[in-house]
Amino acid sequence: MTSFDDVYKIFLSKITDDMYMELTPEDTVELLNDLLLGSLHYFEFPRQNINDIDLDAQYFMVDLTPEEQNIIATYMIVDWLGQQLASVENVRMKYSGSDFKFTSQANHMQKLLKLKKDYERMGFHLQRLYKRRKADENGIMRSTFGSIMEVKED
């Protein structure tokens, strides 16, 4: 079993947001849960059932590899950036076009959009690596190309 905290630590090490310092531990966990659950659908073909979770105990019911944890944490950033963009969008709606540009919120929003796209690409790249290699019994990464070409008999 893998604790949600293991994934949260990876996520929190990749971002800087003082908001999490100001929240109660319960509120922080609730927000992190939302990000984690929102990120799971981005992971297209995990080797194990990442949706087998115990929300009360805050655990995945499988042992996630560090690579799988990193992919989930990366997609948590994508969701987190989406929340940041939604917040900036709310600010934009309060101002007229020229006022919005004057406050530099438009520039900030463009940078957030680019960053979100960069993290989406990174997550996709991490998944490609994950599917193209697998650790052997000695922990050495090997290509999965041979198994892709195998014909399995029923």
ABEGO torsion letter per residue (X at the ends): XBBAAAAAAAAAAABBBAAAAABBAAAAAAAAAAAAAAAAAABABBABBAABBBAAAGBBABBBBAAAAAAAAAAAAAAAAAAAAAAAAAAAAABBAAAAAAAGAAAAAAAAAAAAAAAAAAAAAAAAAAAABBBBAAGBBBBAAAAAABBBBX
